[in-house]
């Protein structure tokens, strides 16, 4: 363990150069490769911003680029990267459209993909009985709305009637209609709401309610990524209800969510290979697939050893560009900094095939700001945590970052962080550093340090500091 001190000096004057009046989030680093990666990703991501005058309203591409559309999975993944780049109106509009279009006639599905004309994309929709739909998506959207609330502090993501209805229907009627209770997951029909007459050669029949984000798998009945999605969706709904004071209902859904997590550990873990099975088919067989990535995305794993084995397996396998785009943030979050760094450089390399897929650039943006810079807002506590994960000796800074209804400038190196609240809203800053430091000085006043451990047992030292509008504070650790 390291011992030392954290020194915090408050100042309202600016002695670091920032980036002028540019309102778009900017990033600079003494590591030129990381700075180039951010700028490439930012340029590409913003090139996918749609025209707000299009019939659909504000939007950005979150599907195959040629479609001029956005789908539920991609938007759910891209939303934090988009928020970092100031696309808040786009996020709100697109997620609202998914929420508004849930209907009983579609068996409590929404539209999987919507185009710039405000219509369900014809590539995935014919009518309410014939369309493409991955069942994970309702729960992914719930999780996305919650994460956007935590990031922005915008309560409309959890309190607007359209979202409330979507959450409630997804957590109840949707699960019932698609036979997704825990005691039915392996015995449910392959096609619970089959179109009549049913055409096995029509993808709008066979893929109307895919039980996975993985596609093209014959006889697919269930997947661990869907189990993880339901778990996270129900647990998120419980958190939303608890925040609103509906404690009895919150406890009900929390307990229900726990049953899905238990099934992941008891039914899907393969002791022989020390990996999770991912697919279950109608012939009663389990198999592996890249969908194990979503166990991390939906934060469905609680066993530290199994989590490590899962990550090691994921990074040892070849996978598609869509899956790779999730890794920058997830790898930093789980302590795989070198792998995350390499992944970011690969995804932004001009020679990388299919790097133009919109998810890639948005995934990199989140990976750098949320992962590498370790900026983690929590609207429930009105707190913003910083935990730098950059390479030793690298100095990096982000400016004009919109978060919790304010704007930030954050400069970081391994044992020092500058936090400037440039907006009009006071915030609570949790300045966090890896390691063990036994004392903290705030304006030369010595106080006892706070400590916590992550799921892997790594120790962190932190201090909570109120930061007023316009205030700049420096926090540093010295042995």
C-alpha positions as CSV (number, residue, x, y, z in Angstrom):
1,X,0.0,0.0,0.0
2,X,1.1,3.6,-0.6
3,X,0.9,6.2,2.1
4,X,0.9,9.9,1.6
5,X,-1.2,12.9,1.4
6,X,-3.9,14.4,-0.8
7,X,-3.6,18.2,-1.1
8,X,-6.5,20.3,-2.2
9,X,-6.2,23.9,-3.0
10,X,-9.2,25.9,-3.9
11,X,-9.0,28.8,-6.3
12,X,-11.4,30.9,-8.3
13,X,-8.7,32.2,-10.6
14,X,-7.7,30.4,-13.8
15,X,-4.1,29.6,-14.3
16,X,-4.6,26.8,-16.9
17,X,-5.2,27.5,-20.5
18,X,-8.5,26.2,-21.6
19,X,-10.0,26.1,-25.1
20,X,-11.7,29.4,-25.6
21,X,-15.4,29.7,-26.2
22,X,-15.8,26.5,-28.2
23,X,-18.9,24.9,-26.7
24,X,-18.2,21.5,-28.0
25,X,-16.4,19.1,-25.7
26,X,-12.6,19.1,-26.4
27,X,-9.8,16.9,-25.2
28,X,-6.1,17.4,-25.0
29,X,-3.3,15.1,-23.9
30,X,0.5,14.9,-23.6
31,X,-0.2,11.5,-25.2
32,X,-0.6,12.5,-28.9
33,X,-2.0,9.1,-29.8
34,X,-4.9,9.4,-27.4
35,X,-5.6,13.0,-28.4
36,X,-5.6,12.0,-32.1
37,X,-8.0,9.1,-31.3
38,X,-10.4,11.5,-29.6
39,X,-10.3,14.0,-32.4
40,X,-10.9,11.3,-35.0
41,X,-13.8,9.8,-33.1
42,X,-15.3,13.2,-32.4
43,X,-15.2,14.2,-36.1
44,X,-16.7,11.0,-37.2
45,X,-19.4,11.0,-34.5
46,X,-20.6,14.5,-35.3
47,X,-20.7,13.7,-39.0
48,X,-23.6,11.4,-38.1
49,X,-25.6,14.1,-36.5
50,X,-28.9,14.4,-38.4
51,X,-30.8,17.5,-39.5
52,X,-33.0,18.6,-36.7
53,X,-35.5,19.9,-39.3
54,X,-36.0,16.3,-40.6
55,X,-39.6,15.0,-39.9
56,X,-38.3,12.8,-37.1
57,X,-36.8,15.8,-35.2
58,X,-33.3,15.9,-33.7
59,X,-31.5,12.7,-34.3
60,X,-28.1,11.0,-35.1
61,X,-27.4,7.8,-37.0
62,X,-27.3,4.7,-34.8
63,X,-27.7,1.9,-37.4
64,X,-26.1,1.0,-40.7
65,X,-25.2,4.5,-42.1
66,X,-26.9,4.0,-45.4
67,X,-30.3,3.7,-43.7
68,X,-30.4,7.3,-42.2
69,X,-31.9,5.7,-39.1
70,X,-31.4,4.8,-35.5
71,X,-32.2,1.5,-33.7
72,X,-32.8,0.7,-30.0
73,X,-29.6,-1.2,-29.3
74,X,-27.3,1.3,-31.0
75,X,-28.9,4.4,-29.4
76,X,-28.7,2.8,-26.0
77,X,-25.0,2.2,-26.5
78,X,-24.2,5.5,-28.1
79,X,-26.2,7.8,-25.8
80,X,-23.5,8.7,-23.3
81,X,-20.9,9.4,-26.0
82,X,-23.6,11.5,-27.7
83,X,-24.3,13.4,-24.5
84,X,-20.6,14.1,-24.1
85,X,-20.6,15.7,-27.5
86,X,-23.6,17.9,-26.7
87,X,-26.3,15.8,-28.5
88,X,-28.7,16.0,-25.7
89,X,-31.7,17.0,-27.8
90,X,-31.1,14.1,-30.1
91,X,-30.9,11.6,-27.2
92,X,-34.1,12.9,-25.6
93,X,-36.0,12.8,-28.9
94,X,-34.9,9.4,-30.1
95,X,-35.5,7.7,-26.7
96,X,-38.8,9.4,-26.4
97,X,-39.8,8.0,-29.8
98,X,-38.9,4.5,-28.7
99,X,-40.9,4.9,-25.5
100,X,-44.0,6.4,-27.2
101,X,-44.3,3.7,-29.8
102,X,-44.6,0.7,-27.4
103,X,-48.0,-0.9,-28.1
104,X,-50.1,-4.0,-27.2
105,X,-50.7,-4.6,-30.9
106,X,-46.9,-5.2,-31.3
107,X,-47.0,-7.4,-28.2
108,X,-45.5,-4.5,-26.2
109,X,-42.6,-4.0,-28.5
110,X,-41.7,-0.6,-29.9
111,X,-40.2,0.1,-33.3
112,X,-36.7,-1.5,-33.4
113,X,-35.5,1.1,-35.9
114,X,-36.8,4.5,-36.9
115,X,-35.6,6.6,-39.8
116,X,-35.2,10.3,-40.4
117,X,-38.7,10.5,-41.8
118,X,-40.2,9.6,-38.4
119,X,-41.3,6.2,-39.7
120,X,-40.3,2.6,-38.7
121,X,-37.4,1.7,-41.0
122,X,-38.8,-0.5,-43.8
123,X,-35.6,-2.6,-43.6
124,X,-37.0,-3.9,-40.2
125,X,-40.7,-3.3,-40.3
126,X,-43.6,-4.3,-42.6
127,X,-46.6,-4.0,-40.2
128,X,-47.4,-4.5,-36.5
129,X,-47.4,-8.3,-37.0
130,X,-44.3,-8.6,-39.3
131,X,-41.2,-6.9,-38.1
132,X,-37.7,-7.5,-36.7
133,X,-37.2,-7.1,-33.0
134,X,-34.5,-8.1,-30.5
135,X,-36.1,-8.6,-27.1
136,X,-33.1,-7.2,-25.1
137,X,-33.9,-3.8,-26.5
138,X,-36.7,-2.7,-24.1
139,X,-34.5,-3.3,-21.1
140,X,-31.5,-1.7,-22.8
141,X,-33.6,1.5,-23.3
142,X,-34.6,1.5,-19.7
143,X,-30.9,1.3,-18.7
144,X,-30.0,4.0,-21.2
145,X,-32.6,6.4,-19.7
146,X,-31.3,5.7,-16.2
147,X,-27.7,6.3,-17.2
148,X,-28.6,9.5,-19.0
149,X,-30.4,10.7,-15.9
150,X,-27.3,9.9,-13.8
151,X,-25.1,11.8,-16.3
152,X,-27.3,14.8,-16.9
153,X,-29.6,15.2,-13.9
154,X,-32.5,15.5,-16.3
155,X,-35.4,14.0,-14.4
156,X,-37.6,13.8,-17.4
157,X,-35.8,10.6,-18.4
158,X,-37.4,8.9,-15.4
159,X,-40.5,11.0,-14.7
160,X,-42.1,11.8,-18.0
161,X,-45.3,9.9,-18.5
162,X,-44.1,8.3,-21.8
163,X,-41.0,6.9,-20.1
164,X,-43.0,5.8,-17.0
165,X,-45.4,3.9,-19.2
166,X,-42.6,2.3,-21.2
167,X,-40.8,1.2,-18.0
168,X,-43.9,-0.2,-16.4
169,X,-45.1,-2.1,-19.5
170,X,-41.7,-3.5,-20.2
171,X,-41.3,-4.7,-16.6
172,X,-44.7,-6.4,-16.6
173,X,-46.8,-7.0,-19.7
174,X,-43.8,-7.4,-22.0
175,X,-42.2,-10.0,-19.8
176,X,-45.6,-11.9,-19.6
177,X,-46.3,-11.7,-23.3
178,X,-42.9,-13.0,-24.4
179,X,-42.8,-15.7,-21.7
180,X,-39.7,-14.3,-20.0
181,X,-40.3,-15.1,-16.3
182,X,-37.3,-16.9,-14.8
183,X,-39.2,-20.3,-14.5
184,X,-40.0,-20.2,-18.2
185,X,-36.7,-19.1,-19.9
186,X,-35.6,-22.5,-21.0
187,X,-39.0,-24.0,-21.6
188,X,-40.7,-21.1,-23.5
189,X,-41.7,-21.6,-27.1
190,X,-39.2,-20.6,-29.7
191,X,-41.8,-18.2,-31.3
192,X,-44.1,-17.2,-28.4
193,X,-46.2,-14.7,-30.5
194,X,-45.9,-16.3,-34.0
195,X,-47.5,-14.5,-36.9
196,X,-50.4,-16.3,-38.5
197,X,-49.8,-17.8,-41.0
198,X,-46.2,-18.4,-40.0
199,X,-43.5,-18.4,-42.7
200,X,-40.2,-19.9,-41.6
201,X,-38.5,-18.3,-44.5
202,X,-39.6,-14.7,-43.6
203,X,-37.2,-12.9,-41.2
204,X,-40.1,-10.6,-40.2
205,X,-41.8,-13.8,-38.8
206,X,-38.8,-15.7,-37.4
207,X,-37.1,-12.6,-36.0
208,X,-40.1,-10.9,-34.5
209,X,-38.9,-11.3,-30.9
210,X,-35.4,-12.7,-31.1
211,X,-34.3,-13.8,-27.6
212,X,-30.8,-12.3,-28.0
213,X,-28.8,-9.6,-29.6
214,X,-27.0,-12.3,-31.4
215,X,-28.6,-13.0,-34.8
216,X,-28.7,-15.8,-37.3
217,X,-28.7,-18.7,-34.8
218,X,-30.9,-21.6,-35.8
219,X,-33.3,-22.7,-33.1
220,X,-32.5,-19.9,-30.7
221,X,-34.7,-20.1,-27.7
222,X,-32.9,-18.1,-25.0
223,X,-29.6,-16.3,-24.4
224,X,-27.6,-15.1,-21.4
225,X,-27.5,-11.6,-22.8
226,X,-31.3,-11.4,-22.6
227,X,-31.3,-12.8,-19.1
228,X,-28.7,-10.1,-18.2
229,X,-30.8,-7.4,-20.0
230,X,-33.9,-8.4,-18.0
231,X,-32.0,-8.4,-14.8
232,X,-30.6,-4.9,-15.4
233,X,-33.9,-3.5,-16.7
234,X,-35.8,-4.7,-13.6
235,X,-33.1,-3.5,-11.2
236,X,-33.0,-0.2,-12.9
237,X,-36.8,0.1,-12.7
238,X,-36.5,-0.7,-9.0
239,X,-34.0,2.2,-8.6
240,X,-36.3,4.6,-10.4
241,X,-39.3,3.6,-8.2
242,X,-37.2,3.9,-5.1
243,X,-36.1,7.4,-6.1
244,X,-39.8,8.3,-6.5
245,X,-40.6,7.0,-3.0
246,X,-42.5,3.9,-4.1
247,X,-40.5,1.6,-1.9
248,X,-42.8,-1.4,-1.8
249,X,-42.9,-1.7,-5.6
250,X,-39.2,-1.0,-5.8
251,X,-38.5,-3.9,-3.4
252,X,-40.7,-6.2,-5.5
253,X,-38.8,-5.6,-8.7
254,X,-35.5,-5.7,-6.9
255,X,-36.3,-9.2,-5.7
256,X,-37.5,-10.2,-9.1
257,X,-34.4,-8.9,-10.7
258,X,-32.2,-11.0,-8.3
259,X,-33.8,-14.2,-9.6
260,X,-32.4,-13.5,-13.1
261,X,-28.9,-12.8,-11.7
262,X,-29.1,-16.1,-9.7
263,X,-30.0,-18.0,-12.9
264,X,-27.0,-16.5,-14.7
265,X,-24.7,-18.0,-12.1
266,X,-26.5,-21.3,-11.5
267,X,-27.7,-22.2,-15.0
268,X,-25.4,-20.5,-17.5
269,X,-21.9,-20.9,-16.0
270,X,-19.9,-23.7,-17.5
271,X,-17.5,-25.2,-14.9
272,X,-15.7,-27.2,-17.6
273,X,-14.5,-24.2,-19.6
274,X,-14.8,-21.6,-16.8
275,X,-16.9,-19.4,-19.1
276,X,-20.5,-18.6,-19.4
277,X,-22.7,-20.4,-21.9
278,X,-24.5,-17.8,-24.0
279,X,-27.0,-19.5,-26.3
280,X,-29.7,-22.1,-25.5
281,X,-31.4,-23.7,-28.5
282,X,-34.6,-25.6,-29.1
283,X,-32.8,-28.9,-29.1
284,X,-31.9,-28.4,-25.4
285,X,-28.2,-27.5,-26.0
286,X,-26.1,-24.7,-24.6
287,X,-23.4,-23.1,-26.7
288,X,-20.9,-20.1,-26.7
289,X,-21.2,-16.9,-28.5
290,X,-19.9,-13.3,-28.4
291,X,-23.0,-12.2,-26.5
292,X,-21.2,-12.7,-23.1
293,X,-20.0,-9.1,-23.6
294,X,-23.5,-8.0,-22.5
295,X,-22.9,-9.6,-19.1
296,X,-20.5,-6.7,-18.6
297,X,-22.6,-4.1,-20.3
298,X,-25.6,-4.9,-18.2
299,X,-23.5,-5.2,-15.0
300,X,-24.9,-8.6,-14.4
301,X,-21.8,-10.3,-12.8
302,X,-21.1,-10.2,-9.1
303,X,-18.4,-12.9,-8.8
304,X,-15.0,-11.2,-9.2
305,X,-13.2,-14.4,-10.3
306,X,-15.9,-15.2,-12.9
307,X,-15.9,-11.6,-14.1
308,X,-12.1,-11.7,-14.7
309,X,-12.4,-15.0,-16.6
310,X,-15.2,-13.6,-18.7
311,X,-13.1,-10.5,-19.7
312,X,-10.0,-12.6,-20.4
313,X,-12.1,-14.8,-22.6
314,X,-13.7,-11.8,-24.5
315,X,-10.4,-10.2,-25.2
316,X,-8.9,-13.5,-26.4
317,X,-11.6,-14.0,-29.1
318,X,-12.0,-12.3,-32.4
319,X,-15.2,-10.4,-32.7
320,X,-17.1,-7.9,-34.9
321,X,-16.6,-4.1,-34.8
322,X,-20.0,-3.5,-33.1
323,X,-18.9,-5.6,-30.1
324,X,-15.4,-4.1,-30.0
325,X,-17.0,-0.7,-29.7
326,X,-18.3,-1.5,-26.2
327,X,-14.8,-2.4,-25.0
328,X,-13.1,1.0,-24.5
329,X,-15.3,2.0,-21.5
330,X,-15.8,-1.5,-20.2
331,X,-12.1,-2.4,-20.1
332,X,-11.2,0.8,-18.3
333,X,-14.0,0.2,-15.9
334,X,-12.7,-3.2,-15.0
335,X,-9.0,-2.3,-14.7
336,X,-7.8,-3.4,-18.1
337,X,-6.2,-0.1,-19.0
338,X,-3.6,-1.3,-21.4
339,X,-6.2,-3.3,-23.4
340,X,-8.6,-0.4,-23.4
341,X,-5.9,1.9,-24.7
342,X,-4.9,-0.5,-27.5
343,X,-8.6,-1.0,-28.4
344,X,-9.2,2.8,-28.7
345,X,-6.2,3.1,-31.0
346,X,-7.4,0.2,-33.1
347,X,-10.9,1.5,-33.4
348,X,-9.7,4.9,-34.6
349,X,-7.0,3.6,-37.0
350,X,-8.0,4.6,-40.6
351,X,-7.0,1.2,-41.8
352,X,-9.5,-0.6,-39.5
353,X,-12.3,-2.1,-41.5
354,X,-15.9,-0.9,-40.7
355,X,-14.7,1.7,-38.3
356,X,-17.2,4.0,-39.9
357,X,-20.0,2.1,-38.1
358,X,-21.5,4.9,-35.9
359,X,-21.2,2.9,-32.7
360,X,-17.4,2.9,-33.0
361,X,-16.8,6.6,-32.7
362,X,-19.4,7.1,-30.0
363,X,-18.0,4.1,-28.1
364,X,-14.5,5.7,-28.3
365,X,-15.7,9.0,-27.0
366,X,-17.3,7.4,-23.9
367,X,-14.2,5.2,-23.5
368,X,-11.9,8.3,-23.3
369,X,-14.1,10.6,-21.1
370,X,-16.0,8.1,-19.0
371,X,-13.3,5.4,-18.9
372,X,-9.8,6.9,-19.4
373,X,-10.6,10.2,-17.6
374,X,-12.8,8.4,-15.2
375,X,-15.5,11.1,-15.0
376,X,-18.5,9.5,-13.4
377,X,-21.6,11.7,-12.5
378,X,-24.3,10.5,-10.2
379,X,-27.5,12.7,-10.2
380,X,-28.9,10.8,-7.2
381,X,-26.1,12.2,-5.0
382,X,-25.4,15.3,-7.1
383,X,-21.8,14.1,-7.2
384,X,-19.2,13.9,-9.9
385,X,-16.3,11.5,-9.4
386,X,-13.0,11.7,-11.2
387,X,-10.5,8.8,-11.2
388,X,-7.7,9.1,-13.8
389,X,-6.8,5.9,-15.6
390,X,-4.2,7.3,-18.0
391,X,-0.7,6.0,-18.6
392,X,1.9,7.0,-16.1
393,X,3.2,10.5,-16.8
394,X,0.4,11.4,-19.3
395,X,-1.4,14.7,-18.6
396,X,-4.9,15.0,-20.1
397,X,-7.7,17.5,-20.0
398,X,-11.2,17.8,-21.1
399,X,-13.1,21.1,-21.5
400,X,-16.7,22.2,-22.1
401,X,-18.0,18.9,-20.8
402,X,-21.7,19.0,-20.1
403,X,-22.7,17.1,-17.0
404,X,-25.3,17.4,-14.2
405,X,-26.6,20.7,-15.7
406,X,-23.2,22.4,-15.5
407,X,-20.0,22.5,-17.7
408,X,-16.7,21.2,-16.6
409,X,-13.0,21.6,-17.2
410,X,-11.0,18.6,-15.8
411,X,-7.2,18.3,-16.0
412,X,-5.6,15.1,-14.8
413,X,-2.3,13.4,-14.2
414,X,-1.5,10.4,-12.0
415,X,-1.4,12.2,-8.7
416,X,-3.1,15.5,-9.5
417,X,-6.5,16.7,-10.7
418,X,-7.8,20.1,-11.5
419,X,-11.6,20.5,-11.4
420,X,-13.2,23.7,-12.7
421,X,-17.0,24.1,-12.5
422,X,-17.6,26.5,-15.3
423,X,-21.4,26.5,-15.1
424,X,-24.0,28.1,-12.9
425,X,-24.9,25.0,-10.8
426,X,-22.9,24.0,-7.6
427,X,-21.8,20.4,-7.5
428,X,-20.1,17.9,-5.2
429,X,-16.8,16.7,-6.5
430,X,-15.4,13.3,-5.3
431,X,-11.7,13.5,-6.1
432,X,-10.5,9.9,-6.2
433,X,-7.1,8.4,-6.6
434,X,-5.9,4.8,-6.8
435,X,-3.9,3.8,-3.7
436,X,-3.9,4.4,0.0
437,X,-3.3,7.9,1.4
438,X,-3.7,8.4,5.1
439,X,-4.3,12.1,5.3
440,X,-6.0,14.9,3.3
441,X,-5.4,18.6,3.3
442,X,-8.2,20.9,2.2
443,X,-7.0,24.5,2.1
444,X,-4.1,23.4,4.4
445,X,-6.4,21.9,7.0
446,X,-5.6,18.3,7.7
447,X,-8.5,15.8,7.6
448,X,-8.9,12.0,7.7
449,X,-8.9,10.4,4.2
450,X,-11.9,8.3,3.0
451,X,-11.3,4.9,1.4
452,X,-13.2,2.3,-0.6
453,X,-12.4,-0.9,-2.5
454,X,-13.8,-1.9,-5.9
455,X,-15.1,-5.4,-6.6
456,X,-11.5,-6.6,-7.3
457,X,-10.2,-5.4,-4.0
458,X,-8.3,-2.4,-5.3
459,X,-8.1,0.4,-2.7
460,X,-9.0,4.0,-3.5
461,X,-8.7,7.2,-1.5
462,X,-11.1,10.0,-2.0
463,X,-12.4,13.3,-0.6
464,X,-15.8,15.0,-1.2
465,X,-15.5,18.7,-2.0
466,X,-18.4,21.2,-2.7
467,X,-17.5,23.2,-5.8
468,X,-19.4,26.4,-6.4
469,X,-20.3,27.9,-9.7
470,X,-17.1,29.2,-11.4
471,X,-14.8,27.7,-8.8
472,X,-11.6,25.9,-9.7
473,X,-10.0,23.4,-7.3
474,X,-6.8,21.4,-7.4
475,X,-6.5,18.1,-5.7
476,X,-3.2,16.2,-5.5
477,X,-1.6,13.2,-3.8
478,X,2.0,13.3,-2.7
479,X,3.9,10.5,-1.0
